[in-house]
Amino acid sequence: FPIMHVLGLRRTLADKHPWLPAALLKAFTKSKDIALDLLTDESAPKASLPFVDVSIARARAMMGRDYWSYGLTANHHVLDTFLGHHHAEGLSPRRLKPEELFHPATLENFTI
C-alpha cells in the first residue's frame, strides 16, 4: 500500500522552533486517531459508503489496524524502496536513507 501523502516542514522553521516537528507529528497522529474512531462508530456513520463497517474490517484484516501509518518506523520499508528507485532513476545524487527524511525530534516516542 503506497504512501499517499507527505507532510513537509521548512528546515528554517524546524531550526527556529525545534519543538515544531514533533508537535506536528503528534497533532496529525491524534487527528487521524480521532477520525478513525469516528469512522468506525456504527451508531452514527460518517461516510455515505454502504457497508462501511465491512470495508473497514476488510482493510484491517488485510493491512492491520493502522493501515494509514505515520512516522519512520511504520513506513521504513516503503520509504527505503522508494528512495532506492529515486536514486536508481537519477532523481537524487546519492542513495538517501529513510532516517534522513525525518527531523530528529520526530524520531522520539511520544504519547497522545
Jmol script that loads the backbone (N, CA, C; Angstrom):
load data "model"
ATOM      1  N   PHE A   1       0.852  -1.163   0.000  1.00  0.00           N
ATOM      2  CA  PHE A   1       0.000   0.000   0.000  1.00  0.00           C
ATOM      3  C   PHE A   1       0.897   1.225   0.000  1.00  0.00           C
ATOM      4  N   PRO A   2       0.874   2.002  -1.059  1.00  0.00           N
ATOM      5  CA  PRO A   2       1.825   3.120  -1.158  1.00  0.00           C
ATOM      6  C   PRO A   2       1.486   4.280  -0.237  1.00  0.00           C
ATOM      7  N   ILE A   3       2.509   5.020   0.106  1.00  0.00           N
ATOM      8  CA  ILE A   3       2.321   6.261   0.853  1.00  0.00           C
ATOM      9  C   ILE A   3       1.626   7.235  -0.090  1.00  0.00           C
ATOM     10  N   MET A   4       0.586   7.886   0.402  1.00  0.00           N
ATOM     11  CA  MET A   4      -0.187   8.773  -0.471  1.00  0.00           C
ATOM     12  C   MET A   4       0.045  10.248  -0.177  1.00  0.00           C
ATOM     13  N   HIS A   5       0.445  10.601   1.019  1.00  0.00           N
ATOM     14  CA  HIS A   5       0.622  11.999   1.384  1.00  0.00           C
ATOM     15  C   HIS A   5       1.873  12.153   2.241  1.00  0.00           C
ATOM     16  N   VAL A   6       2.455  13.317   2.165  1.00  0.00           N
ATOM     17  CA  VAL A   6       3.649  13.624   2.950  1.00  0.00           C
ATOM     18  C   VAL A   6       3.470  15.011   3.555  1.00  0.00           C
ATOM     19  N   LEU A   7       3.902  15.173   4.770  1.00  0.00           N
ATOM     20  CA  LEU A   7       3.875  16.478   5.424  1.00  0.00           C
ATOM     21  C   LEU A   7       5.300  17.002   5.450  1.00  0.00           C
ATOM     22  N   GLY A   8       5.499  18.175   4.891  1.00  0.00           N
ATOM     23  CA  GLY A   8       6.822  18.788   4.879  1.00  0.00           C
ATOM     24  C   GLY A   8       6.857  20.030   5.752  1.00  0.00           C
ATOM     25  N   LEU A   9       8.019  20.326   6.260  1.00  0.00           N
ATOM     26  CA  LEU A   9       8.226  21.495   7.097  1.00  0.00           C
ATOM     27  C   LEU A   9       9.574  22.094   6.726  1.00  0.00           C
ATOM     28  N   ARG A  10       9.601  23.381   6.494  1.00  0.00           N
ATOM     29  CA  ARG A  10      10.863  24.038   6.144  1.00  0.00           C
ATOM     30  C   ARG A  10      11.885  23.840   7.271  1.00  0.00           C
ATOM     31  N   ARG A  11      13.105  23.532   6.868  1.00  0.00           N
ATOM     32  CA  ARG A  11      14.177  23.333   7.840  1.00  0.00           C
ATOM     33  C   ARG A  11      14.397  24.598   8.675  1.00  0.00           C
ATOM     34  N   THR A  12      14.241  25.759   8.054  1.00  0.00           N
ATOM     35  CA  THR A  12      14.431  27.011   8.806  1.00  0.00           C
ATOM     36  C   THR A  12      13.433  27.121   9.950  1.00  0.00           C
ATOM     37  N   LEU A  13      12.202  26.676   9.725  1.00  0.00           N
ATOM     38  CA  LEU A  13      11.201  26.688  10.802  1.00  0.00           C
ATOM     39  C   LEU A  13      11.543  25.666  11.877  1.00  0.00           C
ATOM     40  N   ALA A  14      11.972  24.485  11.457  1.00  0.00           N
ATOM     41  CA  ALA A  14      12.334  23.443  12.430  1.00  0.00           C
ATOM     42  C   ALA A  14      13.541  23.869  13.253  1.00  0.00           C
ATOM     43  N   ASP A  15      14.496  24.545  12.620  1.00  0.00           N
ATOM     44  CA  ASP A  15      15.677  25.015  13.358  1.00  0.00           C
ATOM     45  C   ASP A  15      15.307  26.121  14.338  1.00  0.00           C
ATOM     46  N   LYS A  16      14.387  26.990  13.924  1.00  0.00           N
ATOM     47  CA  LYS A  16      13.974  28.098  14.785  1.00  0.00           C
ATOM     48  C   LYS A  16      13.082  27.626  15.927  1.00  0.00           C
ATOM     49  N   HIS A  17      12.260  26.601  15.652  1.00  0.00           N
ATOM     50  CA  HIS A  17      11.317  26.066  16.635  1.00  0.00           C
ATOM     51  C   HIS A  17      11.499  24.541  16.714  1.00  0.00           C
ATOM     52  N   PRO A  18      12.501  24.064  17.435  1.00  0.00           N
ATOM     53  CA  PRO A  18      12.822  22.631  17.448  1.00  0.00           C
ATOM     54  C   PRO A  18      11.695  21.723  17.943  1.00  0.00           C
ATOM     55  N   TRP A  19      10.735  22.264  18.659  1.00  0.00           N
ATOM     56  CA  TRP A  19       9.597  21.501  19.165  1.00  0.00           C
ATOM     57  C   TRP A  19       8.553  21.264  18.072  1.00  0.00           C
ATOM     58  N   LEU A  20       8.578  22.053  16.995  1.00  0.00           N
ATOM     59  CA  LEU A  20       7.527  22.044  15.996  1.00  0.00           C
ATOM     60  C   LEU A  20       7.387  20.721  15.229  1.00  0.00           C
ATOM     61  N   PRO A  21       8.468  20.086  14.748  1.00  0.00           N
ATOM     62  CA  PRO A  21       8.281  18.827  14.001  1.00  0.00           C
ATOM     63  C   PRO A  21       7.556  17.751  14.811  1.00  0.00           C
ATOM     64  N   ALA A  22       7.962  17.564  16.059  1.00  0.00           N
ATOM     65  CA  ALA A  22       7.308  16.545  16.892  1.00  0.00           C
ATOM     66  C   ALA A  22       5.865  16.945  17.203  1.00  0.00           C
ATOM     67  N   ALA A  23       5.632  18.235  17.403  1.00  0.00           N
ATOM     68  CA  ALA A  23       4.270  18.698  17.688  1.00  0.00           C
ATOM     69  C   ALA A  23       3.353  18.464  16.488  1.00  0.00           C
ATOM     70  N   LEU A  24       3.858  18.692  15.286  1.00  0.00           N
ATOM     71  CA  LEU A  24       3.058  18.437  14.083  1.00  0.00           C
ATOM     72  C   LEU A  24       2.738  16.955  13.945  1.00  0.00           C
ATOM     73  N   LEU A  25       3.737  16.108  14.145  1.00  0.00           N
ATOM     74  CA  LEU A  25       3.506  14.662  14.056  1.00  0.00           C
ATOM     75  C   LEU A  25       2.480  14.230  15.097  1.00  0.00           C
ATOM     76  N   LYS A  26       2.616  14.735  16.303  1.00  0.00           N
ATOM     77  CA  LYS A  26       1.680  14.382  17.374  1.00  0.00           C
ATOM     78  C   LYS A  26       0.265  14.850  17.031  1.00  0.00           C
ATOM     79  N   ALA A  27       0.134  16.068  16.506  1.00  0.00           N
ATOM     80  CA  ALA A  27      -1.179  16.612  16.160  1.00  0.00           C
ATOM     81  C   ALA A  27      -1.830  15.825  15.030  1.00  0.00           C
ATOM     82  N   PHE A  28      -1.063  15.518  13.998  1.00  0.00           N
ATOM     83  CA  PHE A  28      -1.632  14.763  12.883  1.00  0.00           C
ATOM     84  C   PHE A  28      -1.982  13.338  13.294  1.00  0.00           C
ATOM     85  N   THR A  29      -1.180  12.736  14.156  1.00  0.00           N
ATOM     86  CA  THR A  29      -1.470  11.387  14.647  1.00  0.00           C
ATOM     87  C   THR A  29      -2.749  11.398  15.475  1.00  0.00           C
ATOM     88  N   LYS A  30      -2.890  12.359  16.350  1.00  0.00           N
ATOM     89  CA  LYS A  30      -4.108  12.469  17.170  1.00  0.00           C
ATOM     90  C   LYS A  30      -5.323  12.697  16.283  1.00  0.00           C
ATOM     91  N   SER A  31      -5.178  13.543  15.290  1.00  0.00           N
ATOM     92  CA  SER A  31      -6.269  13.810  14.342  1.00  0.00           C
ATOM     93  C   SER A  31      -6.697  12.538  13.618  1.00  0.00           C
ATOM     94  N   LYS A  32      -5.720  11.780  13.161  1.00  0.00           N
ATOM     95  CA  LYS A  32      -6.018  10.521  12.460  1.00  0.00           C
ATOM     96  C   LYS A  32      -6.752   9.568  13.393  1.00  0.00           C
ATOM     97  N   ASP A  33      -6.281   9.457  14.620  1.00  0.00           N
ATOM     98  CA  ASP A  33      -6.919   8.549  15.578  1.00  0.00           C
ATOM     99  C   ASP A  33      -8.376   8.948  15.844  1.00  0.00           C
ATOM    100  N   ILE A  34      -8.614  10.237  15.985  1.00  0.00           N
ATOM    101  CA  ILE A  34      -9.987  10.718  16.201  1.00  0.00           C
ATOM    102  C   ILE A  34     -10.850  10.397  14.979  1.00  0.00           C
ATOM    103  N   ALA A  35     -10.329  10.675  13.790  1.00  0.00           N
ATOM    104  CA  ALA A  35     -11.090  10.421  12.558  1.00  0.00           C
ATOM    105  C   ALA A  35     -11.422   8.936  12.402  1.00  0.00           C
ATOM    106  N   LEU A  36     -10.461   8.067  12.696  1.00  0.00           N
ATOM    107  CA  LEU A  36     -10.726   6.628  12.569  1.00  0.00           C
ATOM    108  C   LEU A  36     -11.716   6.147  13.616  1.00  0.00           C
ATOM    109  N   ASP A  37     -11.632   6.696  14.821  1.00  0.00           N
ATOM    110  CA  ASP A  37     -12.618   6.341  15.853  1.00  0.00           C
ATOM    111  C   ASP A  37     -14.024   6.748  15.415  1.00  0.00           C
ATOM    112  N   LEU A  38     -14.145   7.948  14.867  1.00  0.00           N
ATOM    113  CA  LEU A  38     -15.449   8.417  14.390  1.00  0.00           C
ATOM    114  C   LEU A  38     -15.939   7.590  13.198  1.00  0.00           C
ATOM    115  N   LEU A  39     -15.019   7.234  12.330  1.00  0.00           N
ATOM    116  CA  LEU A  39     -15.382   6.453  11.146  1.00  0.00           C
ATOM    117  C   LEU A  39     -15.921   5.080  11.534  1.00  0.00           C
ATOM    118  N   THR A  40     -15.381   4.511  12.588  1.00  0.00           N
ATOM    119  CA  THR A  40     -15.796   3.170  13.000  1.00  0.00           C
ATOM    120  C   THR A  40     -16.978   3.184  13.976  1.00  0.00           C
ATOM    121  N   ASP A  41     -17.498   4.354  14.293  1.00  0.00           N
ATOM    122  CA  ASP A  41     -18.664   4.458  15.166  1.00  0.00           C
ATOM    123  C   ASP A  41     -19.911   4.108  14.348  1.00  0.00           C
ATOM    124  N   GLU A  42     -20.400   2.894  14.526  1.00  0.00           N
ATOM    125  CA  GLU A  42     -21.536   2.404  13.732  1.00  0.00           C
ATOM    126  C   GLU A  42     -22.863   3.055  14.118  1.00  0.00           C
ATOM    127  N   SER A  43     -22.908   3.713  15.276  1.00  0.00           N
ATOM    128  CA  SER A  43     -24.171   4.325  15.701  1.00  0.00           C
ATOM    129  C   SER A  43     -24.479   5.602  14.914  1.00  0.00           C
ATOM    130  N   ALA A  44     -23.454   6.201  14.336  1.00  0.00           N
ATOM    131  CA  ALA A  44     -23.650   7.431  13.554  1.00  0.00           C
ATOM    132  C   ALA A  44     -22.631   7.451  12.425  1.00  0.00           C
ATOM    133  N   PRO A  45     -22.914   6.785  11.300  1.00  0.00           N
ATOM    134  CA  PRO A  45     -21.949   6.701  10.201  1.00  0.00           C
ATOM    135  C   PRO A  45     -21.471   8.080   9.724  1.00  0.00           C
ATOM    136  N   LYS A  46     -20.191   8.173   9.439  1.00  0.00           N
ATOM    137  CA  LYS A  46     -19.596   9.430   8.984  1.00  0.00           C
ATOM    138  C   LYS A  46     -19.302   9.409   7.482  1.00  0.00           C
ATOM    139  N   ALA A  47     -19.582   8.307   6.835  1.00  0.00           N
ATOM    140  CA  ALA A  47     -19.337   8.192   5.402  1.00  0.00           C
ATOM    141  C   ALA A  47     -20.583   7.627   4.744  1.00  0.00           C
ATOM    142  N   SER A  48     -20.860   8.103   3.555  1.00  0.00           N
ATOM    143  CA  SER A  48     -22.044   7.612   2.841  1.00  0.00           C
ATOM    144  C   SER A  48     -21.689   6.403   1.981  1.00  0.00           C
ATOM    145  N   LEU A  49     -20.817   5.581   2.500  1.00  0.00           N
ATOM    146  CA  LEU A  49     -20.400   4.351   1.830  1.00  0.00           C
ATOM    147  C   LEU A  49     -21.230   3.201   2.387  1.00  0.00           C
ATOM    148  N   PRO A  50     -21.903   2.462   1.515  1.00  0.00           N
ATOM    149  CA  PRO A  50     -22.665   1.321   2.035  1.00  0.00           C
ATOM    150  C   PRO A  50     -21.722   0.301   2.674  1.00  0.00           C
ATOM    151  N   PHE A  51     -22.140  -0.259   3.765  1.00  0.00           N
ATOM    152  CA  PHE A  51     -21.377  -1.301   4.462  1.00  0.00           C
ATOM    153  C   PHE A  51     -19.973  -0.820   4.843  1.00  0.00           C
ATOM    154  N   VAL A  52     -19.867   0.417   5.339  1.00  0.00           N
ATOM    155  CA  VAL A  52     -18.575   0.968   5.704  1.00  0.00           C
ATOM    156  C   VAL A  52     -17.874   0.092   6.742  1.00  0.00           C
ATOM    157  N   ASP A  53     -18.643  -0.509   7.641  1.00  0.00           N
ATOM    158  CA  ASP A  53     -18.046  -1.378   8.657  1.00  0.00           C
ATOM    159  C   ASP A  53     -17.369  -2.587   8.033  1.00  0.00           C
ATOM    160  N   VAL A  54     -17.951  -3.120   6.967  1.00  0.00           N
ATOM    161  CA  VAL A  54     -17.354  -4.259   6.266  1.00  0.00           C
ATOM    162  C   VAL A  54     -16.063  -3.827   5.574  1.00  0.00           C
ATOM    163  N   SER A  55     -16.073  -2.653   4.964  1.00  0.00           N
ATOM    164  CA  SER A  55     -14.878  -2.139   4.292  1.00  0.00           C
ATOM    165  C   SER A  55     -13.736  -1.929   5.281  1.00  0.00           C
ATOM    166  N   ILE A  56     -14.051  -1.373   6.438  1.00  0.00           N
ATOM    167  CA  ILE A  56     -13.033  -1.149   7.468  1.00  0.00           C
ATOM    168  C   ILE A  56     -12.489  -2.482   7.974  1.00  0.00           C
ATOM    169  N   ALA A  57     -13.361  -3.429   8.219  1.00  0.00           N
ATOM    170  CA  ALA A  57     -12.925  -4.752   8.688  1.00  0.00           C
ATOM    171  C   ALA A  57     -12.019  -5.423   7.666  1.00  0.00           C
ATOM    172  N   ARG A  58     -12.364  -5.320   6.392  1.00  0.00           N
ATOM    173  CA  ARG A  58     -11.531  -5.913   5.334  1.00  0.00           C
ATOM    174  C   ARG A  58     -10.162  -5.242   5.269  1.00  0.00           C
ATOM    175  N   ALA A  59     -10.147  -3.911   5.360  1.00  0.00           N
ATOM    176  CA  ALA A  59      -8.874  -3.180   5.329  1.00  0.00           C
ATOM    177  C   ALA A  59      -7.996  -3.593   6.504  1.00  0.00           C
ATOM    178  N   ARG A  60      -8.584  -3.689   7.686  1.00  0.00           N
ATOM    179  CA  ARG A  60      -7.816  -4.079   8.871  1.00  0.00           C
ATOM    180  C   ARG A  60      -7.329  -5.522   8.792  1.00  0.00           C
ATOM    181  N   ALA A  61      -8.147  -6.408   8.237  1.00  0.00           N
ATOM    182  CA  ALA A  61      -7.741  -7.805   8.096  1.00  0.00           C
ATOM    183  C   ALA A  61      -6.558  -7.929   7.137  1.00  0.00           C
ATOM    184  N   MET A  62      -6.582  -7.126   6.102  1.00  0.00           N
ATOM    185  CA  MET A  62      -5.529  -7.197   5.090  1.00  0.00           C
ATOM    186  C   MET A  62      -4.277  -6.422   5.487  1.00  0.00           C
ATOM    187  N   MET A  63      -4.447  -5.263   6.162  1.00  0.00           N
ATOM    188  CA  MET A  63      -3.330  -4.351   6.366  1.00  0.00           C
ATOM    189  C   MET A  63      -3.015  -4.030   7.824  1.00  0.00           C
ATOM    190  N   GLY A  64      -3.779  -4.596   8.738  1.00  0.00           N
ATOM    191  CA  GLY A  64      -3.561  -4.305  10.143  1.00  0.00           C
ATOM    192  C   GLY A  64      -4.401  -3.128  10.608  1.00  0.00           C
ATOM    193  N   ARG A  65      -4.387  -2.905  11.891  1.00  0.00           N
ATOM    194  CA  ARG A  65      -5.233  -1.863  12.489  1.00  0.00           C
ATOM    195  C   ARG A  65      -4.816  -0.456  12.056  1.00  0.00           C
ATOM    196  N   ASP A  66      -3.535  -0.244  11.862  1.00  0.00           N
ATOM    197  CA  ASP A  66      -3.024   1.079  11.493  1.00  0.00           C
ATOM    198  C   ASP A  66      -2.688   1.095  10.001  1.00  0.00           C
ATOM    199  N   TYR A  67      -3.720   1.068   9.177  1.00  0.00           N
ATOM    200  CA  TYR A  67      -3.485   0.973   7.728  1.00  0.00           C
ATOM    201  C   TYR A  67      -3.110   2.310   7.105  1.00  0.00           C
ATOM    202  N   TRP A  68      -3.173   3.387   7.847  1.00  0.00           N
ATOM    203  CA  TRP A  68      -2.642   4.687   7.421  1.00  0.00           C
ATOM    204  C   TRP A  68      -1.560   5.078   8.421  1.00  0.00           C
ATOM    205  N   SER A  69      -0.460   4.380   8.376  1.00  0.00           N
ATOM    206  CA  SER A  69       0.579   4.582   9.377  1.00  0.00           C
ATOM    207  C   SER A  69       1.361   5.875   9.129  1.00  0.00           C
ATOM    208  N   TYR A  70       1.799   6.472  10.223  1.00  0.00           N
ATOM    209  CA  TYR A  70       2.597   7.700  10.183  1.00  0.00           C
ATOM    210  C   TYR A  70       3.969   7.410  10.773  1.00  0.00           C
ATOM    211  N   GLY A  71       4.949   8.180  10.397  1.00  0.00           N
ATOM    212  CA  GLY A  71       6.263   8.117  11.011  1.00  0.00           C
ATOM    213  C   GLY A  71       7.237   7.189  10.314  1.00  0.00           C
ATOM    214  N   LEU A  72       8.466   7.244  10.771  1.00  0.00           N
ATOM    215  CA  LEU A  72       9.558   6.487  10.165  1.00  0.00           C
ATOM    216  C   LEU A  72       9.437   4.985  10.391  1.00  0.00           C
ATOM    217  N   THR A  73       9.251   4.572  11.607  1.00  0.00           N
ATOM    218  CA  THR A  73       9.277   3.144  11.925  1.00  0.00           C
ATOM    219  C   THR A  73       8.265   2.357  11.106  1.00  0.00           C
ATOM    220  N   ALA A  74       7.039   2.820  11.084  1.00  0.00           N
ATOM    221  CA  ALA A  74       5.982   2.089  10.376  1.00  0.00           C
ATOM    222  C   ALA A  74       6.134   2.127   8.859  1.00  0.00           C
ATOM    223  N   ASN A  75       6.861   3.097   8.349  1.00  0.00           N
ATOM    224  CA  ASN A  75       6.987   3.261   6.898  1.00  0.00           C
ATOM    225  C   ASN A  75       8.398   3.058   6.373  1.00  0.00           C
ATOM    226  N   HIS A  76       9.292   2.576   7.217  1.00  0.00           N
ATOM    227  CA  HIS A  76      10.704   2.448   6.836  1.00  0.00           C
ATOM    228  C   HIS A  76      10.879   1.640   5.546  1.00  0.00           C
ATOM    229  N   HIS A  77      10.231   0.500   5.469  1.00  0.00           N
ATOM    230  CA  HIS A  77      10.410  -0.367   4.294  1.00  0.00           C
ATOM    231  C   HIS A  77       9.908   0.286   3.014  1.00  0.00           C
ATOM    232  N   VAL A  78       8.805   1.003   3.092  1.00  0.00           N
ATOM    233  CA  VAL A  78       8.247   1.671   1.917  1.00  0.00           C
ATOM    234  C   VAL A  78       9.154   2.818   1.488  1.00  0.00           C
ATOM    235  N   LEU A  79       9.601   3.606   2.454  1.00  0.00           N
ATOM    236  CA  LEU A  79      10.483   4.730   2.153  1.00  0.00           C
ATOM    237  C   LEU A  79      11.815   4.252   1.596  1.00  0.00           C
ATOM    238  N   ASP A  80      12.346   3.159   2.152  1.00  0.00           N
ATOM    239  CA  ASP A  80      13.612   2.622   1.673  1.00  0.00           C
ATOM    240  C   ASP A  80      13.486   2.169   0.213  1.00  0.00           C
ATOM    241  N   THR A  81      12.410   1.503  -0.115  1.00  0.00           N
ATOM    242  CA  THR A  81      12.168   1.078  -1.500  1.00  0.00           C
ATOM    243  C   THR A  81      12.030   2.293  -2.406  1.00  0.00           C
ATOM    244  N   PHE A  82      11.246   3.271  -1.979  1.00  0.00           N
ATOM    245  CA  PHE A  82      11.065   4.499  -2.763  1.00  0.00           C
ATOM    246  C   PHE A  82      12.403   5.179  -3.011  1.00  0.00           C
ATOM    247  N   LEU A  83      13.205   5.340  -1.966  1.00  0.00           N
ATOM    248  CA  LEU A  83      14.484   6.032  -2.104  1.00  0.00           C
ATOM    249  C   LEU A  83      15.451   5.267  -3.003  1.00  0.00           C
ATOM    250  N   GLY A  84      15.373   3.938  -2.988  1.00  0.00           N
ATOM    251  CA  GLY A  84      16.194   3.137  -3.904  1.00  0.00           C
ATOM    252  C   GLY A  84      15.837   3.429  -5.353  1.00  0.00           C
ATOM    253  N   HIS A  85      14.545   3.445  -5.653  1.00  0.00           N
ATOM    254  CA  HIS A  85      14.090   3.767  -7.020  1.00  0.00           C
ATOM    255  C   HIS A  85      14.426   5.212  -7.376  1.00  0.00           C
ATOM    256  N   HIS A  86      14.258   6.102  -6.417  1.00  0.00           N
ATOM    257  CA  HIS A  86      14.534   7.521  -6.631  1.00  0.00           C
ATOM    258  C   HIS A  86      15.976   7.713  -7.094  1.00  0.00           C
ATOM    259  N   HIS A  87      16.901   7.065  -6.395  1.00  0.00           N
ATOM    260  CA  HIS A  87      18.320   7.175  -6.745  1.00  0.00           C
ATOM    261  C   HIS A  87      18.622   6.456  -8.064  1.00  0.00           C
ATOM    262  N   ALA A  88      18.078   5.268  -8.238  1.00  0.00           N
ATOM    263  CA  ALA A  88      18.333   4.488  -9.458  1.00  0.00           C
ATOM    264  C   ALA A  88      17.863   5.235 -10.711  1.00  0.00           C
ATOM    265  N   GLU A  89      16.836   6.045 -10.570  1.00  0.00           N
ATOM    266  CA  GLU A  89      16.318   6.798 -11.710  1.00  0.00           C
ATOM    267  C   GLU A  89      17.007   8.147 -11.878  1.00  0.00           C
ATOM    268  N   GLY A  90      18.044   8.395 -11.071  1.00  0.00           N
ATOM    269  CA  GLY A  90      18.821   9.613 -11.209  1.00  0.00           C
ATOM    270  C   GLY A  90      18.175  10.855 -10.613  1.00  0.00           C
ATOM    271  N   LEU A  91      17.198  10.663  -9.757  1.00  0.00           N
ATOM    272  CA  LEU A  91      16.499  11.799  -9.171  1.00  0.00           C
ATOM    273  C   LEU A  91      17.167  12.332  -7.905  1.00  0.00           C
ATOM    274  N   SER A  92      18.109  11.575  -7.381  1.00  0.00           N
ATOM    275  CA  SER A  92      18.890  12.044  -6.236  1.00  0.00           C
ATOM    276  C   SER A  92      20.354  11.693  -6.501  1.00  0.00           C
ATOM    277  N   PRO A  93      21.264  12.563  -6.109  1.00  0.00           N
ATOM    278  CA  PRO A  93      22.683  12.329  -6.402  1.00  0.00           C
ATOM    279  C   PRO A  93      23.307  11.188  -5.606  1.00  0.00           C
ATOM    280  N   ARG A  94      22.669  10.808  -4.508  1.00  0.00           N
ATOM    281  CA  ARG A  94      23.155   9.671  -3.712  1.00  0.00           C
ATOM    282  C   ARG A  94      21.958   8.926  -3.136  1.00  0.00           C
ATOM    283  N   ARG A  95      22.224   7.731  -2.672  1.00  0.00           N
ATOM    284  CA  ARG A  95      21.167   6.891  -2.081  1.00  0.00           C
ATOM    285  C   ARG A  95      20.884   7.390  -0.679  1.00  0.00           C
ATOM    286  N   LEU A  96      19.745   8.011  -0.485  1.00  0.00           N
ATOM    287  CA  LEU A  96      19.361   8.516   0.828  1.00  0.00           C
ATOM    288  C   LEU A  96      18.839   7.394   1.713  1.00  0.00           C
ATOM    289  N   LYS A  97      18.944   7.596   3.002  1.00  0.00           N
ATOM    290  CA  LYS A  97      18.362   6.671   3.975  1.00  0.00           C
ATOM    291  C   LYS A  97      17.043   7.267   4.454  1.00  0.00           C
ATOM    292  N   PRO A  98      16.056   6.438   4.770  1.00  0.00           N
ATOM    293  CA  PRO A  98      14.777   6.967   5.256  1.00  0.00           C
ATOM    294  C   PRO A  98      14.924   7.896   6.456  1.00  0.00           C
ATOM    295  N   GLU A  99      15.886   7.626   7.321  1.00  0.00           N
ATOM    296  CA  GLU A  99      16.092   8.445   8.514  1.00  0.00           C
ATOM    297  C   GLU A  99      16.415   9.897   8.161  1.00  0.00           C
ATOM    298  N   GLU A 100      16.979  10.109   6.971  1.00  0.00           N
ATOM    299  CA  GLU A 100      17.353  11.464   6.564  1.00  0.00           C
ATOM    300  C   GLU A 100      16.143  12.326   6.210  1.00  0.00           C
ATOM    301  N   LEU A 101      15.001  11.720   6.042  1.00  0.00           N
ATOM    302  CA  LEU A 101      13.794  12.457   5.680  1.00  0.00           C
ATOM    303  C   LEU A 101      13.064  13.010   6.889  1.00  0.00           C
ATOM    304  N   PHE A 102      13.454  12.598   8.084  1.00  0.00           N
ATOM    305  CA  PHE A 102      12.728  12.950   9.300  1.00  0.00           C
ATOM    306  C   PHE A 102      13.584  13.810  10.215  1.00  0.00           C
ATOM    307  N   HIS A 103      12.975  14.802  10.789  1.00  0.00           N
ATOM    308  CA  HIS A 103      13.657  15.628  11.790  1.00  0.00           C
ATOM    309  C   HIS A 103      13.902  14.742  13.021  1.00  0.00           C
ATOM    310  N   PRO A 104      15.061  14.879  13.650  1.00  0.00           N
ATOM    311  CA  PRO A 104      15.362  14.038  14.819  1.00  0.00           C
ATOM    312  C   PRO A 104      14.284  14.074  15.904  1.00  0.00           C
ATOM    313  N   ALA A 105      13.621  15.210  16.078  1.00  0.00           N
ATOM    314  CA  ALA A 105      12.586  15.312  17.117  1.00  0.00           C
ATOM    315  C   ALA A 105      11.403  14.397  16.837  1.00  0.00           C
ATOM    316  N   THR A 106      11.176  14.032  15.569  1.00  0.00           N
ATOM    317  CA  THR A 106      10.047  13.167  15.240  1.00  0.00           C
ATOM    318  C   THR A 106      10.385  11.687  15.442  1.00  0.00           C
ATOM    319  N   LEU A 107      11.640  11.399  15.736  1.00  0.00           N
ATOM    320  CA  LEU A 107      12.047  10.011  15.944  1.00  0.00           C
ATOM    321  C   LEU A 107      11.849   9.581  17.394  1.00  0.00           C
ATOM    322  N   GLU A 108      11.588  10.529  18.264  1.00  0.00           N
ATOM    323  CA  GLU A 108      11.344  10.219  19.674  1.00  0.00           C
ATOM    324  C   GLU A 108       9.932   9.698  19.838  1.00  0.00           C
ATOM    325  N   ASN A 109       9.739   8.824  20.803  1.00  0.00           N
ATOM    326  CA  ASN A 109       8.399   8.330  21.106  1.00  0.00           C
ATOM    327  C   ASN A 109       7.642   9.386  21.897  1.00  0.00           C
ATOM    328  N   PHE A 110       6.351   9.443  21.667  1.00  0.00           N
ATOM    329  CA  PHE A 110       5.520  10.360  22.423  1.00  0.00           C
ATOM    330  C   PHE A 110       4.198   9.676  22.697  1.00  0.00           C
ATOM    331  N   THR A 111       3.523  10.152  23.695  1.00  0.00           N
ATOM    332  CA  THR A 111       2.179   9.636  23.979  1.00  0.00           C
ATOM    333  C   THR A 111       1.185  10.742  23.734  1.00  0.00           C
ATOM    334  N   ILE A 112       0.030  10.326  23.258  1.00  0.00           N
ATOM    335  CA  ILE A 112      -1.018  11.288  22.927  1.00  0.00           C
ATOM    336  C   ILE A 112      -1.982  11.389  24.088  1.00  0.00           C
TER     337      ILE A 112
END
end "model"
wireframe off; spacefill off
backbone 0.3
color backbone group
